[in-house]
Amino acid sequence: MSDDVIQRLSAEGVDPLALAGVNDGNLVELAKRMGVRVSLRGDTLSLGGSPEAVERATLVAQALVDLARMGEVLSVEDVDRLVSGERQAPSGDGGPVGAGGEFKIILPGLRRVIQPKTAGQRQYLRAIAQHDIVVGIGPAGTGKTYLAVAAAVDALARKRVRRIILARPAVEAGESLGFLPGDLQEKVDPYLRPLYDALEDMVPRDRIQKALETRTIEIAPLAYMRGRTLSDAFVILDEAQNATGMQMKMFLTRLGVNSRAVITGDKTQIDLVNREDSGLLQVERILPGIEGIGFCYLDDSDVVRHRLVRDIIRAYAEDAQG
């Protein structure tokens, strides 16, 4: 059409496969979702279509280019997330999350950068930067634990804290470990494995081993926090929905000088016998409004796993509502 426009973006320094995807799948998805024509020739990404469509598509395309330039290998799910974020972003909110602005985390020892991929994740990292205690609540796959661990690794690398402590309620309904085979470490390791996995994705394995030996990094069941004072530490309590009210109070009152804490949980996965015993539900009632404590809520639009995970979460939510 005569009123169509073409916008060209520089893709210099970007791996074409990382940006375009297999068989140009990312570009095909971008074109389909935004109603524009998309082509990548050499170092130039071109968008064609109506002025309004091209303007909106440019925000998403630039975010994709920025992510690819930082070494991210993009997928159709990334395109879908960015398009959804652009459509949900209120006027003046800067459109979709691209490279994450000041919230990108450059991991020491690895040529990797971690940045928020959704508006909710951006708000979550902003809350962690601005508060001593942050409570992150949301469904599986929204990056609650992963981003908290990344922020902790970043704080340690910048010498803002001297150690990282990662804790979890060891098992459902109060850490009853007796029925499990093996010694105590073998009993609790399966419940702490997700924390190890997140850490191993961000720090070279030999460094993790050394940090564990020197207790610069500690991964332990929540019960091990009792009676301690945690100073100069970045402390993460994961799966907090399965901590009882007493355990949560114990954890929060461990914090010492120059310490910060992130508490993560999913209210839809409470495994305690009595749901109302959850310490996560309790802090949600009694702590909002206290200066220095921030609450951040993530939802299914922030899911960064397989695109089906988002649909599965929504299906369960709808079923629960009857």
N, C-alpha and C positions, 0 to 999 in steps of 0.2 A: 504494500500500500504506500501511497505517496507520502503519508505523514509518519511512516516508520522512521526510527532512528537507529543508529549503530553506536554502541559504546565499546571502546577497546581498552582492555586492562593489560598492564605489563605482567608477564609471568616469568620474567628473567630470573634465572637461578632456581627455578622450580623443576623438580623431576616430573616430566609430562605424565608418566604412568601413575605417580602418587596423586596427582591432581585429577586426571581424567578417569582413572579407574580402569578395570579390565573391560575391553571393548567399549571404551568411552562411557561406561555405565553411569558415572557421576554426572557427566555433562548431559546425558540423555535425561536423567532424573531432574536435573536443574531446569532443563528446557520444558519438560512436562509439567513440573510443579509451578513454574513461574510464567508460563505462556510466552516464552521468547525463543529465538533461534540462538544456538550456542555453538561456537566452533573454536578449536585451539589449533593455531598454526604457528609453529616455531615458538617464539617468546610472547605471543599475543593471544589473549583470550577475548573473543568478540561476542557481543550480545546484540541481537537485533529484534526489533518489535515496536510496539506502541511506546511512546515516551513514558507513560506511567509504569508499564510492565518492566521496561528496561531499567528505570530508576530503582525499582524495588529489587530486581534481579541483581543489579550491580552491587548492592550491599551484601547479598549472600555470596556472590562470586568473589568479591574482594576478601571476604572472610575465609573462603575456601583457599584462595591463593595464599593468604597470610599463613594459614595452618600448614599448607603444603611446603611453603618456604621454610618453616621451622622444623621440617623433617617428619611431619605427620603423614602417614599413608592413609588417604581418605577413602571412605566407603559411601555407598548409597545411604546408609543410616546417618552419616554425618550431614549429607545434603538435606535429608529429611528433617533433622534436628534444627539446622540453621534456617531452613525455610519456615518451620513452625515458630522458631524464636523471632524471626522477622515479622511474622504476621501478628504475634502476640505482643510485641514490644510497643509500649505506649509512645506517643509522639514525644520526641526529645530524649528518648532513652538510648539512643545510639544504635538502634536496629539490632541485628543479631550479634551474638558473641563471636568475635573472630579470634584473634590471638590472645584475647583476655586482658589487653591493656596492661596496667600496672600489676595485675594479679598473675601474670605468668611466672612459673617457678622453674628456674634452670637448675637441673639436678647436678650436684657435684660428682665428678668422676664418670659421668655418662653424657653422651652427646644427645641429651633428650630435654625437651621442654614440656612441662605440664601446664595446661591452661584450661579455664572453664570452657565447656562446650555448649552450655545453655545459660539463659538469663538467671535461672535459679541457682546454678553453680557459681555464677559470678557474684551473686548476692551472698552466698555461703562463704566464699573466700573473703569477701569484703568484711563480713561479720567477724571472721576469725582474725583478720588484721586489726579490727577496731575494738574488740572486747577481750577481757581476760578469760571469760568463760562463755562458750558458745554451745547451745543445744541445737543439733541438727536433726530434724525429724523428717522422715520420708520413706517411701517404699524401696524395695531391693533394686539395685542397679542404677541408683541416682548418683553414685560416686561419693557418698557421705564419708565412708571410711577412707577411701583412696585419697581424696583431696585433703582430708585431715592429716593423714600420714605424710603426704607431700609437704604440707605446711610445716609439720614438725621437723622433717628432714631439712627443709630450708632454714628454719630457725636455728637448728643445730649447726648447720654449715656456716651461718652468719654469726655464730657465737652469741646469739641472743639468749640461748639457754645452754646448759652444760650436759643435759641428758634428755632422752626421750623415754617415756614410760607408756606402754600400751597394755591396757587391761580389758578383760572381758569376764562377765559371769561365766564360770567354767562350764556349767551345764545348766539345762533347764531346771527351773523350780528349786534353785538354791544350792547348787554345787555339790550334790551328793555323788562322790566319786568312788565309793567303796565297791560298787558292783563291777567296776571296770577292771580288766586284767592289767598287769604290769605295775611298775613303780609309779610314784606320784607324777614324775615328769611325763612318762608315757601315757598316763591317764589324762592329763590336761592338754597335751600337745594337739590332739585333734580339734579341740575347741579354740585353740589359739592360732591354728594354721592359717586362717584368712588374713591375720595380721602379719604373719611371716610372708605370705604371698605378696601383699601390698608392698612391704618393705623390700623384698627381693626384686621387685620390679623397678625400684628407684635407686638402690645402692648396690655397688658390686659385692658379690657374695663374700669375698675375703674381708672386705671392710665390715660387713655385718657381723661376721664371726668374731672379729677383733673387738668390735663395739659391744657385743654380748658378753665377751670374756671380761672386759673392763667395766661392764655395767653402765657404759655410756648409753646403751639401748637396753631396755628391760621389757620383756614380754611376759606377763604373768596373769594368773587368775585374779579377779577382783578381791577375793578374800585375803590375798597376800598384802593388800594395801593397809590393812588394819594396824593401827598403832604407829604408823610412820608419818613423817612430815616431808612433803615433797617440795623441795626448794630448787630454784634455778632449773625447772623442768617443764617440758611440754608433755602434758598428760592427756591421753585419749582413752575414754571409756566407750568401748564399742558394744553393740547389742544391748544398750542400756535398758531396753524395755523388759529385759529379764533380770534386772537388778531389783531387789526389794526396796521398799522405802528406807529401811534401816541401812542397807548397803549403800544406797545413793547418798544418804546423809553422811555416812562414814567417808565415802569417797570425796565428797565436796569439801569436807572439813579437813582433809589431808593437805590441801594446797598451802604451800609456804611462800616465802618471799620470791619475787620474780618468777612465778610459775603461771602458766596458763593451761586451760583445760578445754577440750572439745568432747562433748557427749553426743553420741550418735545412737539413733534407735528407730525402729519401725513399729508404730502402734498396732499394726495389723498382724504382727507376729509375736504376740505376748504368749510365752509358754508356761507362765506361772499358773498354779492351780486356780488361784483367785486373781482374775485380771486386775482388780482394783488395788492389789498389792504392789503393782509395778511402780518403781521409783520414778520412771520416766513420766508417767501420768501425774504423779505427785508434783514433780518440779514444774511441770507445765501449768499446774494450778497455782503454785505458791511463789515462784521466782520471777515471773514477768514484772517489769517495772523497777527491778533493782539495777542501779547504775553499774555498768561493767559486765552485765550478763545479757547476752543476745540470743534470741530465738530465730532460727531460720527453718522455713518449711519448704521442702522439695516435694514435687508431685510427679505423676506419670509422664508429664511433658519433659522432665529432666532425666528420664531413663537413658543411659548411654550404653546399654547392652544391646543384644539383638533386638530388632524392631518389634518382634513378636512379644518380648517381655512386657513392653508397654501395653499391648493389647490384652495380654493375660492379666496384668494388674487391674486394668479397667473392668475386665469380665468378672473377676472375683469381687471387686468393689460393688458392681451392679448386683451381683447375686446376694451379697451381704445385705444390701438395702431392700431386698425382697422384690 
